[in-house]
Amino acid sequence: MKKNKKENNPNILIEKQKFYISEFEQEAAWLSFMHREGWKFVSTDSLHYQFEKTEKEDWCYQLDYKENGVAEEDYIRMYADYGWEYAGQCDHWCYFRKQRMEGEDTDTTLFGDRESKLELCKRVVHGQFLRMLPFILLLPCVINLLRLAGPVDTGSPVLSTFIGIICWLSLGLFIFPMVIYLNQINRINKLIKELEGTK
Amino acid sequence: MNDKLKRIYIPMTETGFYILYCLQEENHGYNIGLQVKQMTGGELSISPGTMYGTLSKMEHDGLIYLVKTEDKRKFYHITELGYKILDLELARIERLYKNSKGELIGGTEHEKE
């Protein structure tokens, strides 16, 4: 399942790992684990994670979802005041880390109370819904296009088949991301219900 | 004040209350957190995600306003609307407190034996 690919540079490690949007806590825990193993998080494209070799230290990682997708200076500054180092961004997700000192009582979470964790989840749902919106709005157009193109008699079976394939392909291209977004919204909604304790 | 804001902010969350209360004096996120910790004898610590989210929301809803940005830190202060909400909330908390001590609202005191 997990593929390790070491590049020529022994100080760089690229790991392939997939986390669902609802698994931001698991993702953070995995990044903390990697740091304890001596691999410091550098960047991610949400499928591949790049690490650089470092001391084996106890750092905790946390993810935050920014609805506007921008990590503003004052935002990074406030988290830094709290001792959280900004570690990068992928899409709407911002990555933070903080070193855990032995014997010290370190606050290891960005969201201490249930209320704000719920807010975070709701922001994610909202963000995902906004991304799905263009697909929802354009879907009737695509379906209409299909209905128009379907009965067109081109006189050539090859051409008709070709048009048919293009139509279904375009429908597929529309439905596929919608299914993915719906699945993610569904997962995060489950998490919200768990947090609300109404499962 | 519209009903929507009342619904959102009354009753207030504990963190929301302390943040708004502290902003009667101009302050920035991390410092508010420290002040709250001090006020509550360490019982309440507000995490950064909560702090940033609450400040953004309160600014958006017009309860607080941005006074200045210094050294990349945003300093806020409570607005007139913020005061109104704070006053309503303080009155509610006072009622809770009085009732919990056996006092009735409206002047009559519950007689203790």
Contacts between the chains, C-beta under 8 A, distances in Angstrom:
chain1	res1	chain2	res2	distance
A	62	B	49	8.0
A	64	B	49	5.8
A	73	B	72	4.6
A	74	B	69	6.4
A	74	B	72	5.5
A	74	B	73	6.4
A	74	B	74	4.7
A	75	B	52	6.2
A	76	B	72	7.7
A	77	B	71	7.6
A	77	B	72	4.0
A	77	B	73	5.7
A	78	B	28	7.6
A	78	B	29	4.4
A	78	B	30	6.0
A	78	B	48	6.0
A	78	B	51	6.8
A	78	B	52	5.7
A	78	B	73	7.1
A	78	B	74	7.9
A	79	B	48	5.0
A	79	B	52	7.6
A	81	B	29	7.0
A	81	B	30	3.5
A	81	B	48	7.8
A	81	B	73	7.5
A	82	B	30	6.1
A	82	B	33	7.4
A	82	B	47	7.6
A	82	B	48	4.2
A	84	B	48	6.3
A	107	B	45	6.7
A	107	B	47	6.3
A	109	B	47	5.9
A	109	B	49	8.0
A	110	B	47	5.7
A	110	B	48	5.6
A	110	B	49	3.7
A	111	B	47	5.8
A	111	B	49	4.4
A	111	B	50	6.2
A	112	B	45	6.8
A	112	B	46	7.0
A	112	B	47	3.7
A	112	B	49	7.9
A	112	B	50	6.1
A	113	B	13	7.9
A	113	B	15	6.7
A	113	B	47	7.5
A	113	B	50	6.2
A	115	B	13	5.6
A	115	B	15	7.6
A	115	B	50	7.7
A	116	B	15	7.7
A	116	B	47	7.1
A	116	B	49	5.7
A	116	B	50	3.9
A	116	B	53	5.9
A	116	B	54	7.8
A	119	B	53	5.7
A	120	B	49	6.8
A	120	B	53	7.8
